[in-house]
């Protein structure tokens, strides 16, 4: 591993968490204030739990990035209400994916109209993230996803890539979007260390319908996580190090999907930083 480059990525890490009952306590117990925390949103629970947890974590001194999926917003008034609540809580960074709600809760089918509306509202957030797909989206052609990033670039300040387990695919995708002159910095999405039993328990807690949708959309993830001892991202990071740390890649840091295994994720990060320092 290129120690210096990977240390920088691990120092610029973001932890993605789900707004479950124990999430706030887990974050307070295990996550340093220097680590950015992003809070997901789901069609089953709607946007309210996300906004609530984001405000509470911000009050504790965390830099928080709530997910505001377009398909969970009812209308412009709902968007304006969410913006006002987040700004009042001191949140200045949001992540705007299209979301999985089917049908949508309201007028927004995708992220771009929401991004445009935020710009019309005067750009209330200093940072706005959008989604990138290193591995093919199950419903959208690869060229369309790259074009979508191009279309969103004037309204966004960074990209968060979806999960990828193949270092070759990840490196090729970064090169591809840069050749298309999509120059927003990228936070590379990586699964944190995952134990299969805990992951399945988490999936059960988020609701039967949500869990079924999650498992159906991502069967390959669970095959990887089912390996003896669970999954660790060490091999991916070692093999992708060159692609992630090249200056032309403009990788801003790692976006770790914790699946609410928050203590385990921070323990792994600290251990890897110690090894790289040695």
C-alpha positions, 0 to 999 in steps of 0.5 A: 500500500502507498502508506501516505496516500491511503492515510490521507484517504482514511483521515478524510473518511465519511461514515454512512449510517442508518437512522435506527434507534441506537444510531445516535448512541453508537456514533457518540460512543465510537466516532471522533468528531473529525469524522463526517457522518452521513445519514441515509433515508429510506422509502419505508421510513421517509425523510423525517428520521433522517432530518431528526438524526442529522439535527441531533448529531449536528448539535453534538458537534459532528459534521453531518450530511443528510441524504435528501432523496428526490423521490421522498420529497412531496413538492417544493414546499417539502423541500423548502421545509427540509432546507430550513430545518437543516440550515437551522441545525447548522447543516451546510452539506447535503447528499441528493440522490434520486432515491428508491421510492417507487412510486415517488412520494411527490413531483420529483422523479430524479435528483437533477430537478431538486438540484436545480431548485436548490440553486434557485433557492440561492444555494443554501448549502455550501456543499452538495453531493451527487451519486456516481456508479462505478459498477453498472446500475441495475436500471440505468445504462452506464453512459446515462449515469456518466451523462447525469453527472455531467448534467449535475456538475454545475449544481453539485460540489462532489460525487459519492460513488456507490459501492464497488468491490472491483479495483479494476472497475473502480480505477477505470470508472474514475478515469472515464469520468475524468476523460468526460471532464467531470472534474468534481472531487470523488468520495469513493464508496467502500463497504466497511468491515461487515459481519454477515450475522450483524448485517442480516440483523440490521436488514431485518430491523429496517423493515421487511419490505425494505430488507427484501428490496435491499437483498434483491438489488444487491445479492452479490454484496451478501455473497461477499459478506458471507465469507468466513470471518465476514468482509474487510475492505483491505484487499480492495484498498491495496489493489486500488491504491494507485487509482485512488491516490493519483493526483488526476483522480481527484479522490477526496476521501473514502465514504464508508458504508458502515451498515450501522456496524459503527464500532467495528468500522472505526476499530478497523480504520484505526488499526489500518492507520496504525499499520500504515504508520508503522 
